[in-house]
Amino acid sequence: MESELQDGINRQAIEWHVRLRHGDDAVWAGFVEWLAEDPRHQAAYDFIEQIDLDLDKLLPLVRLEEPADNVEVGPVGGPARRWRWISAGILAASLVGVMFMSIGTGKSRFEIVTRPGEIRQLAISPGSEIVLNGNTRLTLDRKDPRFASLAQGEALFRIKHDAARPFTLEVGDNRIRDVGTVFNVVHDPAGVRVAVAEGEVIYNPGAEAVRLTAGQALVDASADNSVRVSDVAAPAVGSWKTGQLVYSSAPLSQVAADLGRSLGMEITVVPQIADRPFSGTLILSGDASKQLPMELRRIARALGVVIEPAGGHWLMKPL
């Protein structure tokens, strides 16, 4: 049974190896997801790729002859001769594939987008992964696994330390340099939020160079370009993955934005309560798509507000 499963994984690895030769960004994104599904996928793909490279080394030993112009090309006779033609074809295809992957891939950066309410997990390199929250746009580089760019939304990063090649995250005009850690980043119209669960990051190393360690958070507000550092509960960083939103004096405008990503909807807040602070934990049921009104009523009671439909979105207002 195990051998059959491994055979299936190997077949999938071969299929991905072929598809990547002429694949676009969507194909590459699918390949990254496939790698993240099972650690055996990476090992199988590496094995297939090595076979391809080994075949490439043998190609100069193969003599490929074109048929004469006056010879009709028909079925190749005899098992031995047929195998020689098939082998030559495989070797030639292998060489083309290797050359294409080396010099013909075009743009190396590609974007991954999640739908509102969707969560996706990506393995970007051995020991490093990114989890994307809903309504998030993240750019990766197939040539540089130590780079990412968060255009909007929220993502949790678990990065393996490499002193020689630090991981760099672009967030708009800002930069975050990772020093081997687990950290969460939000990028929305209100600004940038960073929270560290493990290890350490440096925010804008070429400018403010704010160093954050485990249990610290930073808010870079768009409204006044202020950068504020505060303490957070390290275990709560990235808790949205399990349906828990933890706050300490967070404005309701921030809570509404977080709820929108997790529940897959747009929630706006009337100005008079947008800055009202909220402290506590909101536990999402995980079944909001089926019982959305009930979920919102429960959340509204916890926040001490009313959440009601308003022309295609939801509006948070005082009781």
N, C-alpha and C positions, 0 to 999 in steps of 0.2 A: 504493500500500500504506500509506504514511504517512497519507494523507488518510482512509483507511478506519479506521485505528487511532484517529485523532483524533475521527472521527465517533462511534466507539464510546465514547470517553472522555466526549464531550459528552452522549451519551445517558445514561450513568451519572450524570453531574452533574445532569441534569434529574431523574432518578429519585430521587437523594438529596435534591434541593431539595423535591420533593413529599413524600417520606417524612418529612422533618424537620418538616413543618407540624404533624403530629399524632404525632410519634415520642416514644417514651419514652427512658429512659436507655440501654437496650440499643441502640436505633437510633442514638443519638448516639455511643455507643462504636464501633459499626460504621462510622459516618461518619468518625470520627477515624482509624480504621485504614485506611480507603480513602484518605484524604488522604496518609497516610504511605507508601503503596505506590509512589507515583510523583509527582515534582514537578509533572507536567502536570495532575494531578487538582486541585490547589489553583487553578491558573490557569483551568481549565475551569469550576470551581464559581463562582469570582469573576465570570467572564464571564456565566454563566447568572443569577446573582443580580443583576447589573447590569441585564440585560435585564428582569428582573422589576420592578426599581425604576423603570426607564424606562417600562414599561407602566403602572405605578401613576400616573405623572404624567399619562398620557393619559386615564385613566379619566373625569375630569370632562367630557371632550369627547364621551363616548359616551352616547347616549340609550337607556336600557333601558325598554321598554314592556311592561306586563303585558297578556295577552290579555283581552278582555272575557269576562264570566262566561258569556255565551250563545254563545261562539265555540268550536268544537271545535278543539283543537290537534292538528294532524296534521303530516305531513312538510313541512318548509320547502321551498318551491318555488324553483327557479332558483339557479344558482351564486352570483350576486352577493348575493342575500338570505341564502342559506345561510352565506356567509362572514361577513356582518355579525353573524349570531347566534353563530357560532363565536367570532369575535373578541371579542364582548361577553362571552361565557362565560369566555374565557381571561383577559380583563382583570379580570373580577370575581373569578375564582379567584386571580389574582395578588394583588389587593388583600387578599383574605382571608388568603392565605399570609403576606404581609408583616405584616399586623396580628397574626396568630397568633404569628409568630416574634418580634415585638417585645414583646408584652405577655402572651402566653398560654403560655409555655413551662413555667411552674410552677417546680419546683426547678431551680436552675442547677447544682448539684453532682451528680456521678454517680461511681460506683465501678467500677473495672476490677479484675478478679480473674484471676490466672493459676493454672492447675493445677500441682501439683507436677511439676517437670521441664520445664515450658513456659517459653519465652522469648518476650516480645512487645515490639515496638518501636513507639513512638507519637510522632508529630510533633504537638507541642502548639501551636506557632506557627512562623512562618518563622525558621529558624536555631536552633530549640530542639527537643530531642527527649528522650524518656525511654525507657530499656530496662528492662523488668521481668524479674526472675528468677522462677523457679518459686515457687508457694505464696505469692504476694504480693498484697496488697490496697492499691490506690492510689486516692485520690479526687482528681478534677479538677473544675474549675469552668468551664463553657462560657462564662460571662460574664467570667472573669478568667484568662487563660492564664498569668499570673505567680503562680499559686498551685497548690500540690499538698499532699496529706496522705498520709503513708505509715503505714497502720495496722499492717501487718506485712510482713515479707519483705525483699527487697533490690531496689534500683533504681539504675541509673546515669543521671546527669543531665548533659546537655550543653546549657547555657543561654547564649543570646546576651545580651551585656551591654546593659543599659538603665539608665543612672544615674537617670533620672526614675522608673522603675518596677522596683525590684529584685525578683527572684524570691524568694518565701518558701515554704519547705517546712515543714509541720507534721509532727513525729514524736512522737506522744503529746502530752505536755505541753511538749515542747521545740520550738524554732524554729531553722531554719537559713536565713540570708540569703545569697543568692548574689551575688557581685560579678563575674559573667561568667566562667564556668568549667566544668570537667568534674569531677564529684565523684560518689562512690559512697556510698550509705547503706544500712545494715542496721538493721532494727528487729525484735528478737525478745525472748523472755522474759529473756535475759541483759542486755539494755539496748540502747544505741544505738551504732553504729559509723559513723564518717565518715572517708573518705579522699579526698584531693584530688589529681587528676592534672594539672590546669591551672588557673591563675587563683587565686581566693581565695574562701573562705566565712567567715561569722561564725556561730558556734554560740551560740544563745541571746543575741541582741544586747541584750535587755532585762535580762539577769541576768549570767551569767559573761562574756559577750561574748568568747569564745575565738576568736581569728582564726587560721585555718588557710590556709597557702599550699601551692603545688604540692610534693608530696613529704612532706606531713605527714598524720597520722591522729589521730583522737580516739576514745577509748572512754569512754562514760558508763555505768558499771555499775549495774544495778538493785539489786544486793545491798547496796552501801554508798554509793550516790549519789556515787561518786568520779568525777572527770573526769581522764583521763590523756591526754597528747599524746605522740606518738612520731613517728619518721621512717619513711617507707615508700618503696619504689621506685615513682616516679610512673608508669612504663610498665605496672606490674603492677596498677594500680587499674582495676577493672572487667574484669580478664582472664577472669573467669568466662564472659563472652560467647563466648569462643573455647575454652572447656573447660579453662582452666588456673586452678588455685587456688594462689595464692602466699602463703606464710606465713613469719613471722619470730617465733619463740617464741610462737606462738598456742596456747592450751590446746586439748586434744583435744575438749572440749565444743563449742568454736567450730567446729573442723574438721568435727565430726559434723553440726552444724546446717547448715553450708554445703553439705556433701555431700548432705544430705537435700533441700535446695532444688533442687540441680542434677540429682540423679538421680531425684527424684520419689518419695521414700520417707521414712519416719521412722527415724532412727538415734539411739539413746540410748547413753549412756556410763556404765559402772559408776562409782560415786563415787571409788574408789581411784585411777583414772587420769584423771578428768575435767579436772584441772588440769595434767596432764603437758604440757610445752611441745613443740611441733613446729615445726621450721624446714625449709623445702623447698618444692618445687612438685609438686602432684598434677596429672597430665594425664589428663583423662577421655577415654574413647574416642569419645564421641558416639553410641554404640550400646548404651548400658547397658540399654535396655528389652528388647533381644533376648538379651544375654549378661550379665545382672545378676550371677549368682553369680561368674562369671569376673572381672568388673570389680571386685567387692568383694574378692575374694581378692587381686587385684593391689594394690589400695589398702591393704588390711590389711598386706601385706608391707612396703609403703613406710612405714607408720605404726608398724610393730612391734607390732601388736595382732592380735586375732581379731575378725572381724565375722560373727555368726551370726544366723539367724532366731530370734525369740523372741515368739511369740504375736501375730502381725500386724504386727510391726515388726522392726527389726534392732538387735542389741545389740553394742556395742564393748566388749571386755574384754581384760585382759592375756593374753599368751601363756602 
